[in-house]
C-alpha cells in the first residue's frame, strides 16, 4: 500500500531518471491535459511531500498521487512495460529513461508546488520535518479520535493506514481515543518519524523488526488472529469522518484499552 515511505522511494527513482534532463517524450493521457507537451523542456526537480509527487518542468508542476493502485515505473527505452499500456496515465521520456505513471489516482498540471502540496502538514521524510508543528496540529482538535488525526495529511504528511494502525498498537492506544486522552503525543510523533525513517529504504516495511514473511505487522490485517504480545484476538472495524471516508482499523482490546 503506497504510504510516505513508498512515495519517498518512488521520488528517488524518478529523480535519478529525470532530474536535470531534457524530456524527449511527454504524453499526458488525461483528457483535461491531453494537449500539454513538455517535450524539449528540462526537468528542474522531483520531490515527494507525504504521499504526493511533484515534478517541476517547463515552469509548471506535474502533481501526482498514487492513491491505492498507482505506481511509477522507470524503464530503459524500447523495453516492455510491466503493466498494460491502457493503465498508463502519463509517460515522460529522456534519452536514456522512460518514466510511466500507471493508474495514478491524481494527475494534474499546476502552476506552483505550493498549489499542489501547500496545505499539507510537516512531511515525516522531508528536509523541513518539524515535530513541533506536527504536535501543534495534533493538539488543535483535542476531541477528534487519534485514529483519524494521524491519517489527516493536513496534520502530519506521510502516514497511511498501515502506519496508523501499527503506531497506535506500539503506543498502546485504542484508535477511537480522543487526541486529548491519547497519552504522550510527542512520543507518538517521534515513534512515527523513527519508524517511517527506518522503513524508507525497505521494499517490505516491518514494525515488529522481523523481516520474515507474515511477521511484519502487530495488528494490521490480522483480524481474529492472536495478538503477538498477549494472545487476545485482534479486532477489526471501520473509522472515518463520514461513511464515505471510513478506513479499516485493527487493534488489540487488551494492549490498547478502550478510552
C-alpha positions as CSV (number, residue, x, y, z in Angstrom):
1,X,0.0,0.0,0.0
2,X,1.6,3.3,-1.0
3,X,2.4,5.5,2.0
4,X,5.0,8.1,2.6
5,X,7.9,5.7,2.5
6,X,6.8,4.2,-0.8
7,X,6.4,7.7,-2.3
8,X,9.8,8.7,-1.0
9,X,11.5,5.8,-2.8
10,X,9.5,6.5,-5.9
11,X,10.7,10.1,-5.9
12,X,14.3,8.9,-5.6
13,X,13.8,6.6,-8.6
14,X,12.2,9.4,-10.7
15,X,14.8,11.9,-9.7
16,X,17.6,9.6,-10.9
17,X,15.7,9.1,-14.2
18,X,14.5,12.7,-14.9
19,X,16.1,15.4,-12.8
20,X,18.2,17.8,-14.8
21,X,17.4,16.0,-18.1
22,X,15.6,17.2,-21.2
23,X,12.3,15.4,-22.0
24,X,12.2,13.8,-25.4
25,X,8.7,12.4,-24.8
26,X,5.7,13.8,-22.9
27,X,2.4,12.0,-23.2
28,X,-0.3,13.0,-20.6
29,X,-3.1,10.5,-21.0
30,X,-5.7,12.5,-19.0
31,X,-8.3,14.3,-21.2
32,X,-8.1,17.6,-19.4
33,X,-4.3,17.8,-20.0
34,X,-4.1,15.9,-23.3
35,X,-2.6,18.9,-25.2
36,X,0.1,19.5,-22.6
37,X,3.6,18.8,-24.0
38,X,6.8,19.4,-22.2
39,X,9.0,17.9,-24.9
40,X,12.2,19.8,-25.1
41,X,11.9,21.1,-21.5
42,X,14.4,20.3,-18.8
43,X,13.1,18.7,-15.6
44,X,14.0,21.1,-12.8
45,X,13.3,19.0,-9.7
46,X,11.5,15.8,-8.5
47,X,10.3,15.7,-4.9
48,X,7.9,13.9,-2.6
49,X,5.7,15.5,0.0
50,X,3.9,13.0,2.2
51,X,2.0,10.8,-0.3
52,X,2.4,13.3,-3.1
53,X,4.9,13.5,-6.0
54,X,5.8,16.8,-7.7
55,X,7.8,17.2,-10.9
56,X,8.8,20.7,-11.9
57,X,9.3,21.2,-15.6
58,X,8.7,24.0,-18.1
59,X,7.6,26.5,-15.5
60,X,4.8,24.2,-14.4
61,X,4.3,21.4,-11.9
62,X,3.2,17.8,-12.6
63,X,1.4,16.7,-9.5
64,X,0.5,13.0,-9.0
65,X,-0.8,10.9,-6.2
66,X,-0.7,7.1,-6.2
67,X,-3.9,6.5,-4.2
68,X,-4.4,2.8,-3.8
69,X,-3.4,1.3,-7.2
70,X,-1.0,3.8,-8.7
71,X,2.7,3.3,-9.4
72,X,5.5,5.0,-11.3
73,X,7.9,2.7,-13.2
74,X,11.2,3.6,-14.8
75,X,12.3,1.7,-17.9
76,X,15.1,1.7,-20.4
77,X,13.9,2.9,-23.8
78,X,12.3,0.3,-26.1
79,X,11.8,-2.2,-23.3
80,X,8.4,-3.8,-22.4
81,X,6.3,-2.3,-19.7
82,X,5.3,-4.4,-16.7
83,X,1.8,-3.1,-16.8
84,X,-0.6,-2.8,-19.8
85,X,-0.4,0.4,-21.7
86,X,-4.1,1.2,-21.1
87,X,-3.2,1.8,-17.4
88,X,-0.7,4.5,-18.2
89,X,-1.7,8.0,-17.2
90,X,1.5,9.8,-18.1
91,X,4.7,9.0,-20.0
92,X,7.9,11.1,-19.6
93,X,10.9,10.1,-21.5
94,X,14.5,11.2,-21.8
95,X,17.4,10.0,-24.0
96,X,18.1,7.1,-21.6
97,X,15.0,6.5,-19.4
98,X,11.2,6.3,-19.7
99,X,9.1,7.0,-16.6
100,X,5.5,5.8,-16.7
101,X,2.8,6.6,-14.2
102,X,0.2,3.8,-14.1
103,X,-3.3,4.0,-12.6
104,X,-2.4,7.2,-10.8
105,X,-5.2,8.5,-8.6
106,X,-4.4,12.1,-9.4
107,X,-2.5,13.6,-12.3
108,X,-2.7,17.4,-12.8
109,X,-0.7,20.2,-14.2
110,X,-0.4,23.2,-11.8
111,X,1.4,26.5,-11.6
112,X,3.3,26.1,-8.3
113,X,4.5,23.5,-5.8
114,X,2.5,25.4,-3.2
115,X,-0.7,24.9,-5.1
116,X,0.0,21.1,-5.1
117,X,1.1,20.4,-1.6
118,X,1.0,23.7,0.4
119,X,-1.9,22.5,2.5
120,X,0.0,19.5,3.9
121,X,1.3,19.2,7.5
122,X,5.0,18.7,8.1
123,X,6.4,15.8,5.9
124,X,7.8,13.0,8.1
125,X,10.5,12.3,5.4
126,X,11.0,15.8,4.2
127,X,14.1,18.0,4.8
128,X,11.9,20.5,6.7
129,X,10.3,18.0,9.1
130,X,9.2,19.8,12.2
131,X,7.8,17.8,15.1
132,X,6.8,20.9,17.0
133,X,4.4,21.9,14.2
134,X,3.1,18.3,14.0
135,X,2.4,18.4,17.7
136,X,0.6,21.7,17.4
137,X,-1.5,20.3,14.6
138,X,-2.5,17.3,16.6
139,X,-3.4,19.2,19.6
140,X,-5.6,21.6,17.6
141,X,-8.5,19.2,17.6
142,X,-8.4,17.5,21.1
143,X,-11.8,15.8,20.8
144,X,-11.0,14.1,17.4
145,X,-10.2,10.3,17.5
146,X,-6.5,9.8,17.4
147,X,-7.0,7.2,14.7
148,X,-8.4,9.9,12.4
149,X,-6.0,12.6,13.3
150,X,-2.9,10.5,12.4
151,X,-4.3,9.9,8.9
152,X,-5.1,13.5,8.2
153,X,-2.4,14.7,5.9
154,X,-3.0,18.3,7.0
155,X,-1.8,17.3,10.4
156,X,1.2,15.1,9.5
157,X,2.1,14.2,5.9
158,X,3.2,10.6,5.1
159,X,1.3,8.3,7.4
160,X,-1.2,5.9,5.8
161,X,-3.5,3.2,7.2
162,X,-0.7,0.7,7.9
163,X,1.3,3.1,9.9
164,X,-1.7,4.5,11.7
165,X,-2.7,1.0,13.0
166,X,0.8,-0.1,13.9
167,X,1.9,3.1,15.6
168,X,-1.2,3.1,17.8
169,X,-0.6,-0.5,18.8
170,X,3.0,0.3,19.7
171,X,1.8,3.2,21.8
172,X,-0.9,1.1,23.4
173,X,-3.7,3.5,22.3
174,X,-7.2,2.5,21.0
175,X,-7.9,4.2,17.6
176,X,-11.1,5.7,19.0
177,X,-9.4,7.5,21.8
178,X,-9.7,11.3,21.7
179,X,-6.4,13.1,20.9
180,X,-6.6,14.7,24.4
181,X,-6.6,11.3,26.0
182,X,-4.1,9.6,23.8
183,X,-1.1,9.9,26.1
184,X,2.2,11.4,25.2
185,X,1.7,12.9,21.8
186,X,5.4,13.9,21.5
187,X,6.4,10.3,21.9
188,X,3.8,9.2,19.3
189,X,5.1,11.7,16.8
190,X,8.7,10.7,17.5
191,X,7.8,7.0,17.0
192,X,6.1,7.8,13.7
193,X,9.2,9.6,12.5
194,X,11.6,6.9,13.6
195,X,9.5,4.1,12.2
196,X,8.9,5.5,8.8
197,X,12.6,6.6,8.6
198,X,13.7,3.0,9.4
199,X,11.4,1.6,6.7
200,X,12.1,4.1,3.9
201,X,14.7,2.0,2.2
202,X,12.9,-1.3,2.6
203,X,10.6,-2.7,0.0
204,X,8.8,-4.7,2.7
205,X,8.2,-2.5,5.7
206,X,8.3,-4.0,9.2
207,X,7.1,-2.8,12.6
208,X,8.0,-5.9,14.6
209,X,11.6,-5.9,13.5
210,X,11.0,-9.4,11.9
211,X,11.6,-9.4,8.2
212,X,10.2,-12.9,7.6
213,X,7.0,-13.2,5.5
214,X,3.9,-12.8,7.6
215,X,5.7,-11.5,10.6
216,X,6.0,-7.8,9.7
217,X,2.9,-6.4,11.5
218,X,1.5,-6.4,15.0
219,X,-2.2,-5.8,14.2
220,X,-2.6,-4.6,10.6
221,X,-4.6,-7.2,8.5
222,X,-4.5,-9.6,11.5
223,X,-8.2,-9.6,12.5
224,X,-9.2,-12.6,14.7
225,X,-5.6,-13.7,15.0
226,X,-3.9,-13.8,18.4
227,X,-2.0,-10.7,19.5
228,X,1.7,-11.3,19.2
229,X,2.1,-9.9,22.7
230,X,-0.8,-11.1,24.8
231,X,-2.7,-13.7,22.7
232,X,-6.0,-11.7,22.7
233,X,-7.8,-11.8,19.3
234,X,-7.2,-8.8,17.2
235,X,-10.3,-6.8,16.4
236,X,-11.2,-5.1,13.1
237,X,-13.6,-2.2,12.4
238,X,-14.1,1.0,10.4
239,X,-13.3,4.6,11.4
240,X,-13.9,7.7,9.4
241,X,-15.2,11.3,9.5
242,X,-18.2,10.0,7.4
243,X,-19.3,6.7,5.9
244,X,-17.6,7.5,2.5
245,X,-14.2,8.0,4.2
246,X,-14.1,5.1,6.6
247,X,-11.0,3.0,6.6
248,X,-10.2,-0.3,8.3
249,X,-8.7,-0.2,11.8
250,X,-7.1,-3.0,13.7
251,X,-6.4,-3.2,17.4
252,X,-5.8,-5.4,20.4
253,X,-8.5,-4.7,23.0
254,X,-6.1,-5.7,25.8
255,X,-2.9,-4.0,24.7
256,X,-5.0,-0.9,23.5
257,X,-7.7,-0.5,26.1
258,X,-10.8,1.4,25.1
259,X,-11.0,5.1,26.1
